[in-house]
Amino acid sequence: MIIVNTETIPHKEIVEVCGLVRGNTIHSKNIGKDIVAGFRNLVGGEIKEYTEMMSEARDIALDRMVEEAEKLGANAVVNVRFMTASVMQSAAELMAYGTAVKVK
């Protein structure tokens, strides 16, 4: 599966647009890691617990988007974008979306 954030893929021709595809997930950290992140927020620096959470969420959302594209018979996804939203305190939704296409 080819995944790009551009409208086209160099040296490939889009022969069919299969449709919009998306994958999403909502993640939160457990209370222990939330407490550690709260302390880190007080002293400054990277909050690694949340960096890891968002990285994991991106991977899951991207995998789910690819699964949806494969169900449509696509072999590529163009114009891929990511979106995040706060759902509640310490929980975030991450969505990956794009246009599933067939290329040759």
N, CA, C and O atoms as a printed pandas DataFrame, in Angstrom:
     atom_number atom_name residue_name chain_id  residue_number  x_coord  y_coord  z_coord
0              1         N          MET        A               1    0.857   -1.178    0.000
1              2        CA          MET        A               1    0.000    0.000    0.000
2              3         C          MET        A               1    0.896    1.232    0.000
3              4         O          MET        A               1    1.780    1.376    0.845
4              5         N          ILE        A               2    0.656    2.104   -0.949
5              6        CA          ILE        A               2    1.379    3.378   -1.011
6              7         C          ILE        A               2    0.544    4.417   -0.262
7              8         O          ILE        A               2   -0.656    4.543   -0.503
8              9         N          ILE        A               3    1.169    5.150    0.632
9             10        CA          ILE        A               3    0.471    6.180    1.405
10            11         C          ILE        A               3    1.255    7.471    1.264
11            12         O          ILE        A               3    2.432    7.531    1.622
12            13         N          VAL        A               4    0.599    8.515    0.738
13            14        CA          VAL        A               4    1.259    9.811    0.560
14            15         C          VAL        A               4    0.334   10.938    1.004
15            16         O          VAL        A               4   -0.885   10.775    1.052
16            17         N          ASN        A               5    0.928   12.074    1.324
17            18        CA          ASN        A               5    0.121   13.235    1.695
18            19         C          ASN        A               5    0.007   14.229    0.542
19            20         O          ASN        A               5   -0.350   15.390    0.744
20            21         N          THR        A               6    0.311   13.766   -0.658
21            22        CA          THR        A               6    0.202   14.599   -1.855
22            23         C          THR        A               6   -0.959   14.107   -2.717
23            24         O          THR        A               6   -1.495   13.023   -2.487
24            25         N          GLU        A               7   -1.342   14.910   -3.712
25            26        CA          GLU        A               7   -2.455   14.544   -4.592
26            27         C          GLU        A               7   -2.074   13.474   -5.606
27            28         O          GLU        A               7   -2.934   12.747   -6.104
28            29         N          THR        A               8   -0.804   13.382   -5.904
29            30        CA          THR        A               8   -0.331   12.420   -6.893
30            31         C          THR        A               8    0.831   11.619   -6.319
31            32         O          THR        A               8    1.398   11.961   -5.282
32            33         N          ILE        A               9    1.169   10.541   -7.026
33            34        CA          ILE        A               9    2.312    9.712   -6.646
34            35         C          ILE        A               9    3.279    9.743   -7.825
35            36         O          ILE        A               9    2.913    9.349   -8.932
36            37         N          PRO        A              10    4.499   10.202   -7.603
37            38        CA          PRO        A              10    5.459   10.277   -8.708
38            39         C          PRO        A              10    5.598    8.938   -9.431
39            40         O          PRO        A              10    5.722    7.885   -8.806
40            41         N          HIS        A              11    5.575    9.005  -10.754
41            42        CA          HIS        A              11    5.757    7.848  -11.639
42            43         C          HIS        A              11    4.612    6.838  -11.561
43            44         O          HIS        A              11    4.758    5.703  -12.015
44            45         N          LYS        A              12    3.474    7.243  -10.988
45            46        CA          LYS        A              12    2.292    6.377  -10.926
46            47         C          LYS        A              12    1.110    7.137  -11.515
47            48         O          LYS        A              12    1.022    8.360  -11.415
48            49         N          GLU        A              13    0.206    6.382  -12.132
49            50        CA          GLU        A              13   -1.003    6.977  -12.693
50            51         C          GLU        A              13   -2.203    6.501  -11.888
51            52         O          GLU        A              13   -2.395    5.300  -11.700
52            53         N          ILE        A              14   -3.006    7.443  -11.417
53            54        CA          ILE        A              14   -4.232    7.083  -10.707
54            55         C          ILE        A              14   -5.266    6.689  -11.761
55            56         O          ILE        A              14   -5.635    7.491  -12.619
56            57         N          VAL        A              15   -5.726    5.436  -11.679
57            58        CA          VAL        A              15   -6.668    4.937  -12.681
58            59         C          VAL        A              15   -8.096    4.870  -12.156
59            60         O          VAL        A              15   -9.045    4.783  -12.935
60            61         N          GLU        A              16   -8.247    4.912  -10.833
61            62        CA          GLU        A              16   -9.591    4.868  -10.254
62            63         C          GLU        A              16   -9.574    5.459   -8.854
63            64         O          GLU        A              16   -8.663    5.194   -8.070
64            65         N          VAL        A              17  -10.575    6.251   -8.547
65            66        CA          VAL        A              17  -10.762    6.762   -7.186
66            67         C          VAL        A              17  -11.785    5.857   -6.518
67            68         O          VAL        A              17  -12.907    5.710   -7.003
68            69         N          CYS        A              18  -11.395    5.255   -5.406
69            70        CA          CYS        A              18  -12.269    4.312   -4.709
70            71         C          CYS        A              18  -13.134    4.997   -3.650
71            72         O          CYS        A              18  -14.228    4.523   -3.343
72            73         N          GLY        A              19  -12.655    6.094   -3.098
73            74        CA          GLY        A              19  -13.444    6.834   -2.115
74            75         C          GLY        A              19  -12.633    7.288   -0.924
75            76         O          GLY        A              19  -11.448    6.985   -0.792
76            77         N          LEU        A              20  -13.305    8.021   -0.064
77            78        CA          LEU        A              20  -12.701    8.533    1.159
78            79         C          LEU        A              20  -12.555    7.391    2.161
79            80         O          LEU        A              20  -13.477    6.597    2.347
80            81         N          VAL        A              21  -11.405    7.316    2.793
81            82        CA          VAL        A              21  -11.176    6.312    3.826
82            83         C          VAL        A              21  -10.653    6.994    5.078
83            84         O          VAL        A              21  -10.011    8.042    5.018
84            85         N          ARG        A              22  -10.944    6.374    6.210
85            86        CA          ARG        A              22  -10.479    6.948    7.475
86            87         C          ARG        A              22  -10.245    5.839    8.475
87            88         O          ARG        A              22  -10.771    4.734    8.348
88            89         N          GLY        A              23   -9.457    6.155    9.456
89            90        CA          GLY        A              23   -9.235    5.276   10.599
90            91         C          GLY        A              23   -9.078    6.156   11.813
91            92         O          GLY        A              23   -8.440    7.206   11.742
92            93         N          ASN        A              24   -9.651    5.742   12.929
93            94        CA          ASN        A              24   -9.518    6.572   14.117
94            95         C          ASN        A              24   -9.389    5.717   15.364
95            96         O          ASN        A              24   -9.691    4.523   15.361
96            97         N          THR        A              25   -8.936    6.353   16.417
97            98        CA          THR        A              25   -8.818    5.714   17.721
98            99         C          THR        A              25   -8.857    6.805   18.787
99           100         O          THR        A              25   -8.509    7.958   18.535
100          101         N          ILE        A              26   -9.286    6.414   19.971
101          102        CA          ILE        A              26   -9.267    7.317   21.117
102          103         C          ILE        A              26   -8.393    6.663   22.175
103          104         O          ILE        A              26   -8.614    5.510   22.547
104          105         N          HIS        A              27   -7.411    7.394   22.654
105          106        CA          HIS        A              27   -6.459    6.853   23.625
106          107         C          HIS        A              27   -6.393    7.726   24.866
107          108         O          HIS        A              27   -6.582    8.942   24.816
108          109         N          SER        A              28   -6.121    7.068   25.972
109          110        CA          SER        A              28   -5.834    7.785   27.214
110          111         C          SER        A              28   -4.751    7.015   27.957
111          112         O          SER        A              28   -4.568    5.819   27.730
112          113         N          LYS        A              29   -4.055    7.678   28.818
113          114        CA          LYS        A              29   -3.024    7.037   29.635
114          115         C          LYS        A              29   -3.635    6.627   30.973
115          116         O          LYS        A              29   -4.637    7.191   31.412
116          117         N          ASN        A              30   -3.021    5.647   31.604
117          118        CA          ASN        A              30   -3.515    5.216   32.911
118          119         C          ASN        A              30   -3.166    6.254   33.970
119          120         O          ASN        A              30   -2.352    7.147   33.738
120          121         N          ILE        A              31   -3.783    6.126   35.113
121          122        CA          ILE        A              31   -3.649    7.138   36.163
122          123         C          ILE        A              31   -2.203    7.324   36.616
123          124         O          ILE        A              31   -1.789    8.446   36.909
124          125         N          GLY        A              32   -1.430    6.240   36.678
125          126        CA          GLY        A              32   -0.025    6.358   37.093
126          127         C          GLY        A              32    0.778    7.215   36.140
127          128         O          GLY        A              32    1.519    8.102   36.564
128          129         N          LYS        A              33    0.632    6.953   34.860
129          130        CA          LYS        A              33    1.375    7.740   33.868
130          131         C          LYS        A              33    0.831    9.162   33.790
131          132         O          LYS        A              33    1.571   10.096   33.479
132          133         N          ASP        A              34   -0.467    9.330   34.073
133          134        CA          ASP        A              34   -1.051   10.665   34.091
134          135         C          ASP        A              34   -0.435   11.504   35.207
135          136         O          ASP        A              34   -0.169   12.691   35.019
136          137         N          ILE        A              35   -0.212   10.900   36.345
137          138        CA          ILE        A              35    0.398   11.612   37.481
138          139         C          ILE        A              35    1.833   12.010   37.140
139          140         O          ILE        A              35    2.247   13.138   37.404
140          141         N          VAL        A              36    2.594   11.073   36.550
141          142        CA          VAL        A              36    3.971   11.371   36.143
142          143         C          VAL        A              36    3.972   12.511   35.127
143          144         O          VAL        A              36    4.789   13.426   35.218
144          145         N          ALA        A              37    3.053   12.453   34.160
145          146        CA          ALA        A              37    2.973   13.512   33.146
146          147         C          ALA        A              37    2.620   14.851   33.787
147          148         O          ALA        A              37    3.124   15.890   33.360
148          149         N          GLY        A              38    1.765   14.840   34.802
149          150        CA          GLY        A              38    1.405   16.074   35.505
150          151         C          GLY        A              38    2.602   16.707   36.184
151          152         O          GLY        A              38    2.780   17.923   36.123
152          153         N          PHE        A              39    3.429   15.893   36.832
153          154        CA          PHE        A              39    4.650   16.411   37.461
154          155         C          PHE        A              39    5.608   16.968   36.406
155          156         O          PHE        A              39    6.210   18.025   36.593
156          157         N          ARG        A              40    5.737   16.242   35.298
157          158        CA          ARG        A              40    6.642   16.693   34.239
158          159         C          ARG        A              40    6.150   18.032   33.667
159          160         O          ARG        A              40    6.955   18.882   33.284
160          161         N          ASN        A              41    4.850   18.208   33.614
161          162        CA          ASN        A              41    4.268   19.452   33.114
162          163         C          ASN        A              41    4.666   20.629   34.002
163          164         O          ASN        A              41    4.833   21.747   33.514
164          165         N          LEU        A              42    4.817   20.386   35.286
165          166        CA          LEU        A              42    5.201   21.446   36.223
166          167         C          LEU        A              42    6.636   21.911   36.025
167          168         O          LEU        A              42    6.927   23.101   36.147
168          169         N          VAL        A              43    7.536   20.977   35.718
169          170        CA          VAL        A              43    8.950   21.331   35.608
170          171         C          VAL        A              43    9.382   21.626   34.177
171          172         O          VAL        A              43   10.477   22.143   33.956
172          173         N          GLY        A              44    8.542   21.308   33.215
173          174        CA          GLY        A              44    8.860   21.581   31.814
174          175         C          GLY        A              44    9.532   20.404   31.136
175          176         O          GLY        A              44    9.929   19.435   31.784
176          177         N          GLY        A              45    9.651   20.502   29.840
177          178        CA          GLY        A              45   10.272   19.442   29.046
178          179         C          GLY        A              45    9.228   18.595   28.340
179          180         O          GLY        A              45    8.022   18.802   28.480
180          181         N          GLU        A              46    9.726   17.646   27.586
181          182        CA          GLU        A              46    8.841   16.761   26.823
182          183         C          GLU        A              46    8.066   15.846   27.769
183          184         O          GLU        A              46    8.624   15.298   28.719
184          185         N          ILE        A              47    6.796   15.694   27.499
185          186        CA          ILE        A              47    5.962   14.777   28.269
186          187         C          ILE        A              47    5.918   13.475   27.479
187          188         O          ILE        A              47    5.030   13.253   26.656
188          189         N          LYS        A              48    6.901   12.622   27.753
189          190        CA          LYS        A              48    7.110   11.416   26.954
190          191         C          LYS        A              48    5.916   10.471   26.987
191          192         O          LYS        A              48    5.652    9.771   26.010
192          193         N          GLU        A              49    5.195   10.446   28.101
193          194        CA          GLU        A              49    4.030    9.564   28.202
194          195         C          GLU        A              49    2.991    9.911   27.132
195          196         O          GLU        A              49    2.378    9.019   26.546
196          197         N          TYR        A              50    2.798   11.193   26.885
197          198        CA          TYR        A              50    1.820   11.612   25.879
198          199         C          TYR        A              50    2.386   11.509   24.464
199          200         O          TYR        A              50    1.644   11.242   23.520
200          201         N          THR        A              51    3.682   11.717   24.312
201          202        CA          THR        A              51    4.317   11.526   23.007
202          203         C          THR        A              51    4.141   10.084   22.557
203          204         O          THR        A              51    3.779    9.819   21.411
204          205         N          GLU        A              52    4.401    9.156   23.470
205          206        CA          GLU        A              52    4.232    7.739   23.159
206          207         C          GLU        A              52    2.778    7.404   22.854
207          208         O          GLU        A              52    2.494    6.645   21.928
208          209         N          MET        A              53    1.855    7.972   23.634
209          210        CA          MET        A              53    0.432    7.714   23.429
210          211         C          MET        A              53   -0.006    8.175   22.043
211          212         O          MET        A              53   -0.714    7.450   21.344
212          213         N          MET        A              54    0.410    9.372   21.644
213          214        CA          MET        A              54   -0.008    9.907   20.346
214          215         C          MET        A              54    0.654    9.153   19.197
215          216         O          MET        A              54    0.036    8.966   18.149
216          217         N          SER        A              55    1.887    8.721   19.373
217          218        CA          SER        A              55    2.573    7.945   18.343
218          219         C          SER        A              55    1.860    6.611   18.124
219          220         O          SER        A              55    1.637    6.193   16.988
220          221         N          GLU        A              56    1.512    5.961   19.208
221          222        CA          GLU        A              56    0.772    4.698   19.126
222          223         C          GLU        A              56   -0.593    4.920   18.473
223          224         O          GLU        A              56   -1.020    4.117   17.644
224          225         N          ALA        A              57   -1.271    5.996   18.839
225          226        CA          ALA        A              57   -2.580    6.298   18.265
226          227         C          ALA        A              57   -2.475    6.564   16.763
227          228         O          ALA        A              57   -3.334    6.124   16.000
228          229         N          ARG        A              58   -1.432    7.278   16.331
229          230        CA          ARG        A              58   -1.235    7.528   14.894
230          231         C          ARG        A              58   -1.075    6.222   14.127
231          232         O          ARG        A              58   -1.666    6.041   13.062
232          233         N          ASP        A              59   -0.273    5.313   14.676
233          234        CA          ASP        A              59   -0.053    4.025   14.019
234          235         C          ASP        A              59   -1.360    3.238   13.893
235          236         O          ASP        A              59   -1.639    2.666   12.839
236          237         N          ILE        A              60   -2.147    3.208   14.945
237          238        CA          ILE        A              60   -3.417    2.479   14.915
238          239         C          ILE        A              60   -4.375    3.105   13.910
239          240         O          ILE        A              60   -4.998    2.396   13.119
240          241         N          ALA        A              61   -4.496    4.440   13.937
241          242        CA          ALA        A              61   -5.404    5.123   13.009
242          243         C          ALA        A              61   -4.982    4.890   11.565
243          244         O          ALA        A              61   -5.823    4.653   10.697
244          245         N          LEU        A              62   -3.682    4.957   11.309
245          246        CA          LEU        A              62   -3.176    4.724    9.954
246          247         C          LEU        A              62   -3.454    3.291    9.508
247          248         O          LEU        A              62   -3.869    3.069    8.371
248          249         N          ASP        A              63   -3.232    2.324   10.383
249          250        CA          ASP        A              63   -3.517    0.922   10.053
250          251         C          ASP        A              63   -4.997    0.719    9.734
251          252         O          ASP        A              63   -5.336   -0.006    8.799
252          253         N          ARG        A              64   -5.867    1.344   10.496
253          254        CA          ARG        A              64   -7.311    1.207   10.255
254          255         C          ARG        A              64   -7.720    1.863    8.945
255          256         O          ARG        A              64   -8.599    1.361    8.245
256          257         N          MET        A              65   -7.085    2.984    8.611
257          258        CA          MET        A              65   -7.363    3.635    7.332
258          259         C          MET        A              65   -6.942    2.724    6.181
259          260         O          MET        A              65   -7.677    2.580    5.204
260          261         N          VAL        A              66   -5.774    2.116    6.290
261          262        CA          VAL        A              66   -5.272    1.213    5.257
262          263         C          VAL        A              66   -6.203    0.006    5.095
263          264         O          VAL        A              66   -6.487   -0.411    3.972
264          265         N          GLU        A              67   -6.676   -0.551    6.208
265          266        CA          GLU        A              67   -7.619   -1.674    6.150
266          267         C          GLU        A              67   -8.872   -1.293    5.363
267          268         O          GLU        A              67   -9.365   -2.075    4.551
268          269         N          GLU        A              68   -9.378   -0.092    5.608
269          270        CA          GLU        A              68  -10.569    0.379    4.904
270          271         C          GLU        A              68  -10.282    0.534    3.409
271          272         O          GLU        A              68  -11.117    0.183    2.575
272          273         N          ALA        A              69   -9.112    1.055    3.074
273          274        CA          ALA        A              69   -8.731    1.223    1.668
274          275         C          ALA        A              69   -8.612   -0.131    0.977
275          276         O          ALA        A              69   -9.044   -0.289   -0.165
276          277         N          GLU        A              70   -8.029   -1.104    1.668
277          278        CA          GLU        A              70   -7.886   -2.440    1.087
278          279         C          GLU        A              70   -9.246   -3.081    0.825
279          280         O          GLU        A              70   -9.417   -3.778   -0.175
280          281         N          LYS        A              71  -10.215   -2.853    1.712
281          282        CA          LYS        A              71  -11.572   -3.378    1.521
282          283         C          LYS        A              71  -12.208   -2.821    0.253
283          284         O          LYS        A              71  -13.045   -3.474   -0.370
284          285         N          LEU        A              72  -11.804   -1.605   -0.127
285          286        CA          LEU        A              72  -12.332   -0.978   -1.350
286          287         C          LEU        A              72  -11.542   -1.398   -2.584
287          288         O          LEU        A              72  -11.877   -0.990   -3.697
288          289         N          GLY        A              73  -10.513   -2.195   -2.407
289          290        CA          GLY        A              73   -9.700   -2.645   -3.528
290          291         C          GLY        A              73   -8.609   -1.679   -3.942
291          292         O          GLY        A              73   -8.022   -1.831   -5.013
292          293         N          ALA        A              74   -8.329   -0.691   -3.113
293          294        CA          ALA        A              74   -7.306    0.311   -3.429
294          295         C          ALA        A              74   -5.910   -0.248   -3.180
295          296         O          ALA        A              74   -5.718   -1.152   -2.366
296          297         N          ASN        A              75   -4.945    0.309   -3.898
297          298        CA          ASN        A              75   -3.551   -0.051   -3.628
298          299         C          ASN        A              75   -2.729    1.171   -3.220
299          300         O          ASN        A              75   -1.504    1.103   -3.120
300          301         N          ALA        A              76   -3.426    2.299   -2.986
301          302        CA          ALA        A              76   -2.754    3.523   -2.528
302          303         C          ALA        A              76   -3.775    4.442   -1.858
303          304         O          ALA        A              76   -4.979    4.346   -2.096
304          305         N          VAL        A              77   -3.259    5.331   -1.018
305          306        CA          VAL        A              77   -4.089    6.376   -0.416
306          307         C          VAL        A              77   -3.341    7.687   -0.598
307          308         O          VAL        A              77   -2.185    7.818   -0.197
308          309         N          VAL        A              78   -4.014    8.654   -1.207
309          310        CA          VAL        A              78   -3.413    9.969   -1.442
310          311         C          VAL        A              78   -4.079   11.005   -0.550
311          312         O          VAL        A              78   -5.137   10.756    0.028
312          313         N          ASN        A              79   -3.449   12.166   -0.445
313          314        CA          ASN        A              79   -3.959   13.276    0.371
314          315         C          ASN        A              79   -4.201   12.872    1.819
315          316         O          ASN        A              79   -5.200   13.278    2.412
316          317         N          VAL        A              80   -3.307   12.082    2.394
317          318        CA          VAL        A              80   -3.481   11.624    3.763
318          319         C          VAL        A              80   -3.266   12.787    4.731
319          320         O          VAL        A              80   -2.319   13.564    4.605
320          321         N          ARG        A              81   -4.164   12.877    5.685
321          322        CA          ARG        A              81   -4.104   13.917    6.711
322          323         C          ARG        A              81   -4.370   13.277    8.065
323          324         O          ARG        A              81   -4.969   12.205    8.153
324          325         N          PHE        A              82   -3.917   13.948    9.115
325          326        CA          PHE        A              82   -4.190   13.525   10.481
326          327         C          PHE        A              82   -4.936   14.633   11.189
327          328         O          PHE        A              82   -4.700   15.815   10.938
328          329         N          MET        A              83   -5.840   14.246   12.075
329          330        CA          MET        A              83   -6.599   15.208   12.852
330          331         C          MET        A              83   -6.656   14.710   14.289
331          332         O          MET        A              83   -6.822   13.514   14.527
332          333         N          THR        A              84   -6.522   15.611   15.237
333          334        CA          THR        A              84   -6.657   15.233   16.637
334          335         C          THR        A              84   -7.743   16.071   17.285
335          336         O          THR        A              84   -8.013   17.201   16.878
336          337         N          ALA        A              85   -8.355   15.494   18.295
337          338        CA          ALA        A              85   -9.375   16.216   19.049
338          339         C          ALA        A              85   -9.342   15.723   20.488
339          340         O          ALA        A              85   -9.155   14.533   20.741
340          341         N          SER        A              86   -9.521   16.628   21.412
341          342        CA          SER        A              86   -9.607   16.261   22.818
342          343         C          SER        A              86  -11.019   15.769   23.082
343          344         O          SER        A              86  -11.988   16.476   22.805
344          345         N          VAL        A              87  -11.140   14.567   23.613
345          346        CA          VAL        A              87  -12.448   13.984   23.881
346          347         C          VAL        A              87  -12.854   14.257   25.323
347          348         O          VAL        A              87  -14.006   14.586   25.607
348          349         N          MET        A              88  -11.904   14.116   26.216
349          350        CA          MET        A              88  -12.085   14.421   27.635
350          351         C          MET        A              88  -10.695   14.625   28.217
351          352         O          MET        A              88   -9.703   14.420   27.519
352          353         N          GLN        A              89  -10.604   15.020   29.467
353          354        CA          GLN        A              89   -9.295   15.240   30.061
354          355         C          GLN        A              89   -8.471   13.961   29.970
355          356         O          GLN        A              89   -8.933   12.895   30.376
356          357         N          SER        A              90   -7.272   14.061   29.447
357          358        CA          SER        A              90   -6.324   12.956   29.308
358          359         C          SER        A              90   -6.724   11.925   28.257
359          360         O          SER        A              90   -6.177   10.822   28.248
360          361         N          ALA        A              91   -7.655   12.252   27.381
361          362        CA          ALA        A              91   -8.022   11.340   26.293
362          363         C          ALA        A              91   -8.100   12.140   25.006
363          364         O          ALA        A              91   -8.643   13.244   24.977
364          365         N          ALA        A              92   -7.548   11.568   23.940
365          366        CA          ALA        A              92   -7.536   12.257   22.656
366          367         C          ALA        A              92   -7.920   11.299   21.542
367          368         O          ALA        A              92   -7.560   10.122   21.556
368          369         N          GLU        A              93   -8.658   11.831   20.578
369          370        CA          GLU        A              93   -8.973   11.070   19.365
370          371         C          GLU        A              93   -7.958   11.465   18.309
371          372         O          GLU        A              93   -7.609   12.636   18.166
372          373         N          LEU        A              94   -7.496   10.474   17.578
373          374        CA          LEU        A              94   -6.637   10.734   16.442
374          375         C          LEU        A              94   -7.270   10.064   15.232
375          376         O          LEU        A              94   -7.619    8.884   15.278
376          377         N          MET        A              95   -7.416   10.820   14.149
377          378        CA          MET        A              95   -8.006   10.294   12.923
378          379         C          MET        A              95   -7.032   10.484   11.771
379          380         O          MET        A              95   -6.421   11.542   11.621
380          381         N          ALA        A              96   -6.898    9.439   10.958
381          382        CA          ALA        A              96   -6.146    9.519    9.708
382          383         C          ALA        A              96   -7.174    9.380    8.595
383          384         O          ALA        A              96   -8.048    8.516    8.664
384          385         N          TYR        A              97   -7.078   10.221    7.572
385          386        CA          TYR        A              97   -8.021   10.112    6.465
386          387         C          TYR        A              97   -7.347   10.495    5.159
387          388         O          TYR        A              97   -6.351   11.218    5.140
388          389         N          GLY        A              98   -7.909    9.996    4.076
389          390        CA          GLY        A              98   -7.363   10.270    2.764
390          391         C          GLY        A              98   -8.273    9.701    1.678
391          392         O          GLY        A              98   -9.380    9.242    1.959
392          393         N          THR        A              99   -7.798    9.738    0.448
393          394        CA          THR        A              99   -8.565    9.231   -0.691
394          395         C          THR        A              99   -7.936    7.932   -1.161
395          396         O          THR        A              99   -6.772    7.899   -1.561
396          397         N          ALA        A             100   -8.724    6.852   -1.107
397          398        CA          ALA        A             100   -8.252    5.554   -1.583
398          399         C          ALA        A             100   -8.314    5.554   -3.109
399          400         O          ALA        A             100   -9.313    5.964   -3.701
400          401         N          VAL        A             101   -7.237    5.090   -3.734
401          402        CA          VAL        A             101   -7.162    5.050   -5.192
402          403         C          VAL        A             101   -6.498    3.760   -5.655
403          404         O          VAL        A             101   -5.845    3.052   -4.889
404          405         N          LYS        A             102   -6.696    3.485   -6.951
405          406        CA          LYS        A             102   -5.950    2.417   -7.601
406          407         C          LYS        A             102   -4.957    3.076   -8.537
407          408         O          LYS        A             102   -5.318    3.956   -9.318
408          409         N          VAL        A             103   -3.713    2.651   -8.459
409          410        CA          VAL        A             103   -2.668    3.211   -9.326
410          411         C          VAL        A             103   -2.026    2.088  -10.131
411          412         O          VAL        A             103   -2.056    0.916   -9.756
412          413         N          LYS        A             104   -1.444    2.502  -11.257
413          414        CA          LYS        A             104   -0.674    1.519  -12.031
414          415         C          LYS        A             104    0.689    2.089  -12.342
415          416         O          LYS        A             104    1.502    1.427  -12.987
